[in-house]
Amino acid sequence: MKFELLPGIHSPLDLRGLTDQQLVQLSEEIREALCNLVQERSAHFASNLGVVELCLALHLVYDFSKDRLIWDTGHQIYPHKLITGRFSQFSTIRTKGGLMGFPNPNESPYDLFMTGHAGASVSTVLGMKAADDLLGESYRKSVAVIGDGALPSGVVFEAMNNAAELKSDLLVILNDNEMGICPRVGGLAQYLDKARTADFYNGLKRDVTWLLNKVPVVGKQSAEAIAQFKTALKGFLHGGMLFEEMGFRYIGPVDGHDLIGLRNALEMVKEVSGPVLLHVFTQKGHGFEPACEDPVTYHAPPPFARNKRNEVVSIKKSSARAYTNTMSDAIFDAMQRDSKVCVLTAAMCEGNKLGRVRNEFPDRFFDTGICEAHTVAFAGGMAKSGMRPIVNIYSTFLQRSFDHIFQEVALQNLPVTFCLDRGGLAGPDGPTHHGVFDNTYMRVFPNMTVMAPGDELDVAPMLDFALTHNGPTSIRYPKANVQHITRPECPVELGKAEVWRWGEDGMFVAFGSLFTDCVAASERLKEDGLDVGVINARFAKPIDRATIFRALEETGFVITVEENTICGGFGSAVLEAANEAGIPTSNLKCLGIPDRFIEHGERDELLADIGLNVDGFVATALAMADRGTLVECENDD
């Protein structure tokens, strides 16, 4: 398809001069741009196809150069980027130095927050509205777009409860496509399904809701009669009753792919006072049949090729095995062996490759939806009653449950096993998804044991250890393909490191999967005549004091390596232990993620930029041995 309209859209104001027919054509061009992108690289796809008309309608009705718009779980931001002046850069999205795959205030004033975690949009946009009112800028309209997958997040209901109390003029658009990344789950999902009824009922409900806002109230008796009339009608309006009782005026549902009808609905609600929820039905993958039929696969698919009939002819799948698959297999094997082992995830069944576990052990598989705090507290309850729960959540998302890790798990010293996927840099997903804080936030808790496999061979033994350990454990692993170092079997024992090779000149002490790069650096340094050994730390809490202290006392230098923020991480644990033991650390160098948010790009590119690769390790070792210049990287800030 030739792009006729998109190149001329430099801001949303350019939409105002388009005819209805041109707007429909523009929506087709946006979908074509999305398809072209995903032929080149993996990107969020089906969710963006589903919000094209919604995005256009919002920018037609509101002026977000002054009004407020926040997209919850911002991976549905692509159409918004295309019509806010970024079409010429769109091919760079999710590449190093290019556009971010999430909202980014550094790119455009139309992006207000980086939103990579679900559920916070209502809170933040309500906060902006409250501030605008206080600052005399009540003319600004405030809109949050939230998906039905994110709606069950507890923070959403906290925000809605607050909004009803404040009676703020706020529009929450519920983008209901019956999906998160996977199909939505839970009682609220069933509630929303009841709204999917006949067209006549939907249309009547919209008209009646509009009418309720327009009926005048005159005198006490009239007020009582109208109140009774409203109550009776609300009972009829079952699909929106929950939101009405929470203090929101419910309007909808409306067809999220009828651009003109959607624009008219937004024009109507724009003038309604108080908090309003507009229920919009969309189809994830709309406009591209393969994505409609399989929105799970096409949520963020690998690159694919199309033919002239817009059919997918091939999907470029990697044959390499990832840490995620290895952990999933280990979980499956553990559940086969022990009927007390169960697994909990927060709407990430597909991301954590738990489909086989879900299918084979449905009674011991729990998908809680995007409710990480509840998931952890739920796991604490299961552990208290005798089960061995595994909480399998991305590192960045587990941060949302920090208090419950403390209160319901660590404080109770319960045997909950945390499997933290995407521990480290998450590549093109960028700073909202990098899991670079977990070594720090997990090791602060008393009773917690913190582990990371050095390579593929450590994964299953670590999980087996965790499932027999009498207390909470954490195992973090990266979004990367597995590697392994051939070596004698070394059982996983509490607080014991594995010495791959001892070095006379120095030692790398690696916590996590960068162990294999440290081995490669050691081999290269040996060719240069420098004898640097490698320790696979395995544990960040408790650390192997005997082995690491020996390295500090007997070798020229020690370099700790981790794919976690230096602040409070594994290197800090070594420094703290050495300080307590009175061991000098002038010969110690800690490598890790610097104290700043790392942008998006391929994981290998990002690691190279901050000196966490073979070249960086070699350069650092040579500098520590006074045989070279210390690698200039972000770690030296």
Secondary structure, 3 states (H helix, E strand, C coil): CCCCCHHHCCCHHHHCCCCHHHHHHHHHHHHHHHHHHHHHCCCCCHHHHCCHHHHHHHHHHCCCCCCEEEECCHHHCHHHHHCCCCHHHHHHCCCCCCCCCCCCCCCCCCCCCCCCCCCCHHHHHHHHHHHHHHCCCCCCCEEEEEECCCCCCHHHHHHHHHHHHHCCCEEEEEEECCECCCECCCHHHHHHHCCCCCHHHHHHHHHHHHHHHHCCCCCHHHHHHHHHHHHHHHHHCHHHHHHHHCCCEEEEEEECCCHHHHHHHHHHHHCCCCEEEEEEECCCCCCCHHHHHCCCCCCCCCCEEECCCCCEEEECCCCCCEHHHHHHHHHHHHHHHCCCEEEEECCCCCCCCCHHHHHHCHHHEEECCCCHHHHHHHHHHHHHCCCEEEEEEEHHHHHHHHHHHHHHHHCCCCCCEEEEECEECCHHHCCCCCECCHHHHHHCCCCCEEECCCCHHHHHHHHHHHCCCCCCEEEECCCCECCCCCCCCCCCCCCCCEEEECCCCEEEEEECCCHHHHHHHHHHHHHCCCCEEEEECCEEECCCHHHHHHHHHHCCEEEEEEEEECCCCHHHHHHHHHHHHCCCCCCEEEEEECCCCCCCCCHHHHHHHCCCCHHHHHHHHHHHCCCCCCCCCHHHC
